[in-house]
């Protein structure tokens, strides 16, 4: 498809609107949003998009969606979640939300990135644009159909490797940044071990909502930073509702996460460390697990 000057202008306005709305700090990320063709990482239009109107949350999932009036690519250059599989109510996420998560990673040319939960590859491509030809993005997608399509979508990006799996096995690390784009109960040891000194990880910690018949989970987004001394700093930056990861969750942690969330924002905001040493649960532990503990100490 020929890219018209009008579409180029629309992409640039979209990127600058995200910069303003989400307070993005990285000019490289803003430029990446302007450069990567979002429509090429979506099914053919017209597209199903998710409504954010105030009353839409009182309705069922199907009632919260609308269909664009046509297949003009300009329709997807808004801060909207667009369906990548309408039948399963799978969406690729709001750009402002994912933009904040990516912005926190401080991507720069030459960096190595691990992306867990690539979907159809749009945000993988955005990060690949940020790190440039000398950088590399290794992306994992566990869903068969999504992984196959993402592989084709990302073929033009020579600095991307798309893997079909849940990223629980041996990784082609180390990495300077890790984006986990699905709700988990804890970071896997393999992810933490793959972080270089100074590396950052964006990580949604969520409790599932199985009683509501959905694969979504509620929780918080944590930024983990690896220190030169091997210590891991952690801070909780926002609440989140996101699809639950497959294969890497610990069901035994679900109730503990729910209890930790019920402790309220004051407790979340006190978290400053991810401990990997063996220790007994203490008052400073916000979310304790044998192999890792989010702590306020």
QUISUL-V817504 format. One record per pair of residues at least 12 apart in sequence whose ideal C-beta (glycine too) atoms are under 10 Angstrom apart, sorted by the first residue. I is the first residue (numbers start at 0). GAP is how many residues later the second one is. D is the distance in whole Angstrom. If there is no record, write none. Layout:
BEGIN
I;GAP;D
I;GAP;D
END
This chain:
BEGIN
0;36;8
0;38;8
0;39;8
0;72;8
2;34;8
2;70;9
3;69;9
3;70;10
5;66;10
5;68;8
6;30;9
6;32;9
6;65;9
6;66;6
6;67;6
6;70;8
7;26;8
7;27;9
8;25;10
8;65;10
8;68;10
9;24;10
9;62;10
9;63;8
9;64;5
9;65;10
9;66;10
9;67;5
9;68;10
10;22;8
10;23;5
10;24;7
10;25;8
10;26;8
10;27;8
10;28;10
10;62;9
10;63;9
10;66;6
11;18;9
11;19;9
11;21;9
11;22;5
11;23;9
11;65;9
12;21;9
12;64;7
13;16;10
13;19;7
13;20;7
13;24;8
13;60;9
13;62;9
13;63;4
13;64;7
13;65;8
13;81;8
14;14;9
14;15;5
14;16;7
14;17;8
14;18;4
14;19;4
14;20;8
14;21;9
14;62;9
14;80;9
14;84;9
15;14;7
15;17;9
15;18;8
16;13;10
16;16;9
16;60;9
16;61;8
16;62;7
16;78;9
16;79;9
17;12;7
17;15;6
17;16;9
17;59;10
17;60;10
17;61;7
17;76;10
17;77;6
17;78;5
17;80;10
17;81;5
17;82;9
17;85;10
18;12;10
18;14;8
18;15;10
18;77;10
18;80;8
18;84;9
19;76;10
20;58;6
20;73;10
20;74;9
20;75;5
20;78;9
20;79;10
21;57;8
21;72;9
21;73;8
21;74;4
21;75;8
21;76;9
21;77;5
21;78;5
21;79;10
21;80;10
21;81;7
22;73;9
22;76;10
22;77;8
22;80;8
23;72;9
23;75;6
23;76;7
23;78;9
23;79;5
24;75;10
24;78;6
24;79;9
24;81;8
25;73;9
25;76;8
25;77;5
25;78;10
25;79;9
25;80;7
25;81;7
25;82;9
25;104;7
27;75;10
27;78;10
27;79;7
27;80;7
27;81;8
27;101;8
27;102;5
27;103;9
27;104;8
28;70;7
28;71;10
28;73;6
28;74;6
28;76;9
28;77;10
28;78;7
28;97;7
28;98;9
28;100;9
28;101;6
29;69;9
29;73;9
29;100;10
30;98;7
30;99;8
31;67;10
31;70;9
31;75;9
31;91;10
31;93;8
31;94;5
31;95;8
31;96;8
31;97;4
31;98;5
31;99;9
31;100;10
32;44;9
32;62;7
32;63;10
32;65;10
32;66;7
32;69;10
32;90;10
32;93;6
32;96;9
32;97;10
33;43;10
33;95;9
34;90;9
34;91;9
34;94;6
35;85;10
35;86;7
35;87;9
35;88;10
35;89;5
35;90;5
35;91;10
35;92;8
35;93;6
35;94;10
35;121;9
36;36;7
36;39;10
36;40;10
36;85;9
36;88;9
36;116;10
37;35;8
37;38;5
37;39;7
37;40;10
37;44;8
37;54;9
37;57;8
37;84;6
37;87;9
37;88;9
38;32;9
38;33;9
38;34;4
38;35;9
38;36;8
38;37;5
38;38;9
38;43;9
38;83;10
39;33;9
39;80;9
39;81;9
39;82;8
39;85;9
39;113;6
39;116;9
40;35;9
40;41;9
40;43;8
40;51;7
40;77;10
40;78;8
40;79;5
40;80;5
40;81;4
40;82;9
40;83;9
40;84;7
40;85;9
40;108;9
40;109;8
40;112;5
40;113;9
41;31;9
41;34;6
41;40;6
41;41;8
41;42;6
41;50;7
41;78;7
41;80;8
41;107;10
41;111;9
42;39;9
42;40;7
42;41;7
42;42;8
42;43;8
42;77;8
42;106;9
43;27;7
44;22;9
44;23;6
44;24;10
44;25;7
44;26;3
44;27;7
44;28;7
44;30;7
44;31;8
44;37;9
45;20;10
45;21;5
45;22;5
45;23;7
45;24;6
45;25;5
45;26;9
45;29;8
46;18;10
46;19;10
46;20;7
46;21;5
46;23;10
46;24;8
46;26;10
46;28;6
46;29;6
46;33;9
46;35;5
46;36;7
46;37;10
46;39;9
47;14;10
47;17;5
47;18;7
47;19;6
47;20;8
47;33;10
47;34;7
47;35;4
47;36;9
47;37;10
47;38;4
47;39;10
47;41;9
47;43;8
48;15;10
48;16;7
48;17;6
48;18;8
48;19;6
48;26;8
48;27;8
48;29;8
48;31;5
48;32;7
48;33;5
48;34;7
48;37;10
48;42;8
49;14;6
49;15;6
49;16;8
49;30;7
49;31;4
49;32;8
49;33;8
49;39;9
49;41;6
49;42;10
49;43;10
49;44;8
50;12;8
50;13;5
50;14;7
50;15;6
50;29;9
50;30;9
51;12;9
51;27;9
51;28;8
51;29;9
51;42;8
52;13;10
59;29;10
60;28;5
60;152;10
60;153;8
60;155;9
61;24;9
61;27;8
63;25;9
64;16;9
64;18;7
64;21;7
64;24;8
64;26;9
65;14;10
66;16;9
66;19;9
67;12;9
67;14;9
75;16;10
75;19;10
75;46;10
76;18;9
77;16;10
77;17;8
78;15;6
78;16;6
78;17;5
78;18;9
78;20;9
79;12;10
79;13;10
79;14;7
79;15;8
79;16;10
80;12;6
80;13;5
80;14;9
80;16;9
80;17;10
81;12;9
81;13;10
81;38;10
81;40;9
83;35;6
83;36;5
83;37;10
83;38;9
83;59;10
83;61;10
83;62;7
83;65;8
83;66;10
84;34;9
84;35;9
84;58;9
84;60;7
84;61;7
84;64;10
87;55;9
87;57;9
87;58;10
87;127;9
88;125;8
88;126;9
88;127;9
88;154;10
89;29;8
89;30;9
89;53;8
89;55;10
89;56;8
89;125;9
89;153;7
90;28;9
90;152;9
91;27;5
91;28;6
91;29;9
91;30;6
91;31;8
91;54;10
91;89;10
92;24;10
92;26;8
92;29;9
92;30;7
92;88;7
92;149;8
92;150;9
94;27;9
94;28;9
94;31;9
96;124;9
96;141;9
96;143;8
96;144;10
96;145;9
97;24;9
97;25;5
97;28;8
97;29;10
97;81;8
97;83;7
97;104;9
98;24;9
98;27;8
99;102;9
99;121;8
99;137;8
99;138;8
100;22;9
100;78;6
100;79;9
100;80;8
100;101;4
100;102;9
100;103;8
100;120;7
100;122;9
100;136;9
100;137;9
100;139;9
101;13;10
101;21;7
101;24;7
101;25;6
101;28;7
101;75;9
101;77;6
101;79;10
101;100;7
102;27;10
102;99;9
103;73;9
103;75;9
103;96;6
103;97;9
103;98;6
103;117;9
103;119;5
103;121;9
103;131;10
103;133;7
104;22;8
104;25;9
104;26;10
104;71;8
104;72;4
104;73;8
104;74;6
104;94;9
104;95;5
104;96;8
104;97;6
104;118;9
105;24;10
105;70;9
105;71;7
105;92;9
105;93;10
105;94;6
105;119;10
106;19;9
106;20;6
106;21;10
106;22;9
106;23;4
106;24;6
106;25;9
106;28;8
106;30;9
106;69;8
106;70;6
106;72;10
106;93;9
107;22;8
107;23;7
107;24;9
107;27;8
107;68;8
107;69;9
108;21;8
108;22;6
108;23;4
108;24;8
108;25;6
108;26;6
109;21;7
109;22;7
109;23;9
109;24;4
109;25;5
109;26;9
109;66;9
110;16;9
110;19;8
110;20;5
110;21;9
110;23;9
110;24;5
110;25;8
110;26;9
110;64;8
110;65;4
110;66;6
110;85;9
110;88;9
111;19;8
111;23;7
111;24;5
111;25;8
111;26;8
111;47;10
111;60;9
111;61;8
111;62;7
111;63;5
111;64;5
111;65;8
111;66;10
111;82;9
111;84;8
111;87;9
112;14;5
112;15;8
112;17;8
112;18;6
112;22;7
112;23;7
112;24;5
112;25;7
112;26;8
112;46;10
112;47;9
112;62;6
112;63;7
112;64;5
112;65;7
112;66;7
112;86;10
113;13;10
113;22;10
113;23;8
113;24;5
113;25;8
113;26;8
113;53;7
113;57;7
113;58;9
113;59;7
113;60;9
113;61;4
113;62;9
113;63;7
113;64;4
113;65;7
113;66;9
113;76;10
113;77;7
113;80;7
113;81;9
113;85;9
113;87;9
114;12;6
114;13;9
114;22;6
114;23;7
114;24;4
114;25;7
114;26;9
114;45;9
114;47;9
114;48;10
114;52;9
114;60;10
114;62;9
114;63;8
114;64;5
114;65;8
114;66;7
115;22;9
115;23;8
115;24;5
115;25;9
115;26;9
115;47;10
115;49;10
115;50;8
115;51;5
115;52;9
115;55;10
115;62;7
115;63;7
115;64;5
115;65;6
115;66;7
115;68;9
115;72;9
115;75;8
115;85;10
115;87;9
115;129;8
115;132;8
116;22;9
116;23;7
116;24;7
116;25;8
116;26;9
116;29;9
116;49;9
116;50;9
116;62;8
116;63;7
116;64;4
116;65;4
116;66;9
116;67;10
116;87;9
116;125;9
116;126;8
116;128;7
116;129;9
117;19;9
117;20;10
117;21;4
117;22;6
117;23;4
117;24;9
117;25;9
117;28;8
117;29;8
117;32;5
117;33;10
117;35;9
117;36;8
117;42;9
117;44;7
117;45;9
117;46;10
117;61;9
117;63;7
118;20;9
118;22;7
118;24;8
118;27;6
118;28;9
118;30;9
118;31;7
118;34;10
118;62;7
118;63;9
118;124;9
119;21;8
119;23;10
119;25;10
119;26;6
119;27;9
119;28;10
119;29;5
119;30;5
119;31;10
119;32;9
119;33;6
119;34;9
120;16;10
120;18;7
120;20;8
120;25;9
120;26;9
120;28;8
120;29;4
120;30;8
120;31;9
120;32;4
120;33;5
120;34;10
120;36;8
120;39;8
120;41;7
121;28;9
121;31;8
121;32;10
122;14;10
122;16;9
122;56;7
122;58;7
123;13;6
123;14;9
123;15;4
123;16;10
123;17;9
123;26;7
123;29;9
123;30;6
123;33;8
123;36;6
123;37;10
123;38;7
123;55;9
123;57;9
124;12;8
124;14;9
124;25;10
124;28;8
124;29;6
124;31;9
124;32;6
124;35;7
126;12;9
126;30;10
126;32;10
126;33;9
126;50;8
126;52;7
127;26;8
127;28;10
127;29;5
127;30;9
127;31;5
127;32;5
128;28;8
128;30;9
129;47;9
130;28;7
130;29;10
130;45;9
130;46;8
131;27;7
132;24;10
132;25;7
132;26;6
133;25;8
134;24;6
134;25;10
134;41;9
134;42;10
135;22;10
135;23;5
135;24;8
135;25;7
135;36;9
135;39;9
135;40;10
136;17;9
136;20;8
136;22;6
136;23;5
136;24;7
136;25;9
136;38;9
136;40;9
136;42;9
137;21;10
137;22;8
137;23;5
137;24;8
137;25;7
137;29;9
137;33;7
137;34;6
137;35;8
137;37;8
137;40;10
137;56;10
138;12;10
138;15;7
138;18;10
138;21;6
138;22;7
138;23;5
138;24;7
138;28;9
138;40;9
138;42;10
139;21;10
139;22;8
139;23;5
139;24;8
139;25;5
139;26;7
139;27;4
139;28;9
139;29;10
139;31;9
139;40;10
139;41;10
140;21;7
140;22;8
140;23;6
140;24;8
140;25;9
140;26;9
140;40;10
140;41;10
141;21;10
141;22;7
141;23;6
141;24;5
141;25;8
141;26;9
141;40;9
141;103;8
141;104;5
141;105;6
141;106;9
142;21;9
142;103;8
143;20;7
145;18;9
146;15;7
146;16;8
146;17;4
146;18;8
147;14;9
147;16;8
149;12;5
149;13;10
149;14;9
150;12;9
150;13;8
164;82;8
165;16;9
165;22;9
165;79;7
165;80;6
165;81;4
165;82;5
165;83;10
166;13;9
166;21;8
166;23;8
166;24;7
166;27;10
166;78;9
166;80;9
166;81;7
167;20;6
167;21;10
167;22;7
167;23;9
167;77;10
167;79;6
167;80;5
168;19;10
168;21;7
169;20;7
169;24;10
170;17;9
170;19;6
170;20;8
170;22;8
170;23;5
171;22;9
172;17;8
172;18;9
172;20;8
172;21;3
172;22;8
172;23;8
172;26;10
173;19;8
173;20;5
173;21;7
173;22;5
173;23;9
173;25;8
173;52;10
174;16;8
174;19;5
174;20;6
174;21;7
174;24;6
174;25;10
174;26;9
174;51;10
175;18;10
175;19;8
175;20;5
175;21;9
175;22;7
175;23;5
175;24;8
175;50;10
176;18;9
176;19;9
176;21;10
176;22;6
176;23;6
176;24;7
176;25;8
177;13;6
177;14;9
177;16;7
177;17;7
177;21;7
177;22;7
177;23;4
177;24;7
177;25;8
177;46;8
177;48;10
178;21;9
178;22;8
178;23;5
178;24;9
179;21;7
179;22;6
179;23;5
179;24;6
179;25;9
179;41;9
179;42;10
179;44;10
179;62;10
179;65;8
179;68;9
180;21;8
180;22;10
180;23;8
180;61;8
180;62;8
180;64;9
181;22;7
181;24;9
181;33;10
181;35;9
181;60;6
181;61;5
181;62;7
181;63;4
181;64;8
181;66;8
181;67;9
182;20;9
182;21;5
182;22;7
182;23;3
182;24;8
182;25;8
182;32;9
182;33;8
182;34;4
182;35;8
182;36;6
182;38;10
182;57;8
182;58;9
182;59;5
182;60;7
182;61;5
182;62;6
182;66;8
182;74;10
183;19;7
183;20;7
183;21;7
183;22;7
183;33;9
183;35;9
183;58;10
183;60;8
183;61;5
183;64;6
183;65;6
183;66;9
183;69;9
183;73;10
184;20;7
184;21;8
184;22;8
184;23;9
184;32;9
184;34;9
184;59;9
184;60;9
184;63;8
184;64;5
184;65;5
184;66;8
184;67;8
184;68;4
184;69;7
184;71;8
184;72;6
184;102;9
184;104;8
185;17;9
185;19;7
185;62;9
185;63;8
185;64;6
185;67;6
185;70;10
185;71;9
185;88;10
185;101;8
185;103;5
185;104;10
185;105;7
185;106;6
185;107;9
185;108;9
186;14;7
186;16;6
186;18;9
186;35;8
186;37;7
186;45;9
186;47;10
186;61;9
186;87;8
186;89;10
186;102;10
186;104;9
186;105;6
186;107;10
187;60;6
187;62;10
187;103;9
187;104;9
188;87;8
188;102;6
188;103;8
189;58;10
190;12;8
190;33;9
190;57;9
191;32;8
191;34;8
191;40;7
191;82;8
191;84;7
191;99;9
191;100;7
192;83;10
193;32;10
194;29;8
194;30;9
194;31;4
194;32;10
194;35;10
194;37;8
195;30;7
195;32;10
196;28;10
196;29;6
196;30;7
196;31;4
196;32;8
196;33;8
197;27;7
197;28;6
197;29;8
197;30;7
198;25;9
198;26;7
198;27;5
198;28;10
198;33;10
199;23;6
199;24;7
199;25;5
199;26;8
199;33;10
200;21;8
200;22;7
200;23;4
200;24;8
200;25;8
200;31;9
200;33;9
200;73;9
201;19;7
201;20;8
201;21;6
201;22;8
201;35;9
202;16;10
202;17;9
202;18;7
202;19;5
202;20;8
202;21;6
202;31;9
202;33;10
202;71;9
203;13;8
203;14;10
203;15;6
203;16;7
203;17;5
203;18;8
203;34;10
203;35;10
203;36;5
203;37;9
203;38;5
203;39;9
203;40;9
203;41;9
204;12;9
204;14;5
204;15;6
204;16;8
204;17;6
204;31;8
204;35;9
204;48;9
204;52;6
204;55;8
204;56;9
204;81;10
204;82;7
204;89;8
205;12;6
205;13;3
205;14;8
205;15;9
205;33;10
205;34;7
205;35;8
205;36;6
205;37;9
205;38;7
205;39;9
205;43;9
205;48;9
205;51;7
205;52;10
205;55;9
206;12;6
206;37;9
206;42;10
206;46;8
206;47;5
206;48;8
206;49;9
206;50;4
206;51;4
206;52;9
206;53;9
206;54;7
206;55;10
207;36;5
207;41;8
207;43;8
207;46;6
207;49;9
207;50;9
208;32;9
208;35;9
208;45;10
208;49;10
209;34;9
209;41;10
209;44;9
213;27;10
213;29;9
213;30;9
214;27;10
214;28;6
214;29;5
214;30;10
214;31;9
215;24;10
215;25;6
215;26;7
215;27;6
215;28;7
216;23;9
216;24;7
216;25;6
216;26;8
216;27;5
216;28;9
216;32;9
216;37;9
216;40;9
217;21;7
217;22;7
217;23;5
217;24;9
217;39;9
217;40;9
217;43;7
218;17;10
218;20;7
218;21;6
218;22;8
218;23;8
218;25;10
218;38;6
218;39;9
218;41;9
218;42;6
218;68;10
219;16;5
219;17;8
219;18;7
219;19;6
219;20;6
219;37;9
219;40;9
219;41;7
219;45;9
219;48;6
219;51;9
219;66;10
219;67;10
219;74;10
220;14;10
220;15;7
220;16;5
220;17;5
220;18;8
220;19;5
220;21;9
221;12;6
221;13;7
221;14;5
221;15;7
221;16;10
221;18;10
221;46;9
221;49;8
221;52;8
221;65;9
221;72;7
222;12;5
222;13;8
222;14;6
222;15;10
223;49;10
223;50;6
223;68;10
223;70;9
224;49;9
225;48;9
229;46;9
230;42;7
230;43;9
230;44;9
230;45;9
231;41;7
231;42;4
231;43;8
231;44;7
231;60;9
231;62;10
232;38;10
232;39;6
232;40;6
232;41;7
233;37;6
233;38;6
233;39;6
233;40;4
233;41;9
233;52;9
233;58;10
233;59;10
233;60;6
233;61;8
233;62;10
234;33;9
234;34;8
234;35;10
234;36;7
234;37;6
234;38;9
234;59;10
235;29;9
235;31;9
235;32;4
235;33;7
235;34;9
235;35;5
235;36;10
235;50;8
235;58;8
236;31;10
236;32;10
237;30;10
238;22;8
238;26;9
238;29;9
249;39;7
249;41;10
251;37;9
252;34;8
252;35;10
252;36;6
255;25;10
255;31;6
255;32;7
255;33;8
256;30;6
256;32;10
258;28;9
259;25;9
259;26;6
259;27;5
259;28;9
259;34;8
260;25;10
260;26;9
262;23;7
262;24;9
266;19;6
266;20;10
266;29;8
267;18;7
267;19;10
267;26;9
267;28;9
268;17;10
268;27;9
269;14;8
269;16;7
269;25;9
269;26;4
269;27;9
270;13;9
270;14;10
270;15;5
270;16;8
270;23;5
270;24;7
270;25;6
270;26;10
271;12;10
271;14;10
271;22;9
271;23;8
271;24;6
271;25;8
272;13;10
272;20;8
272;21;8
272;22;5
272;23;7
272;24;7
273;13;10
273;18;6
273;19;7
273;20;6
273;21;7
274;13;9
274;14;10
274;16;10
274;17;7
274;18;4
274;19;8
274;20;5
274;22;8
275;14;10
275;15;7
275;16;6
275;17;8
276;14;10
276;15;10
276;16;9
277;12;7
277;13;9
277;15;10
278;14;7
278;16;9
278;18;10
280;12;8
281;13;8
281;14;10
281;15;8
282;12;10
282;13;9
282;14;9
283;12;5
283;13;4
284;12;8
END
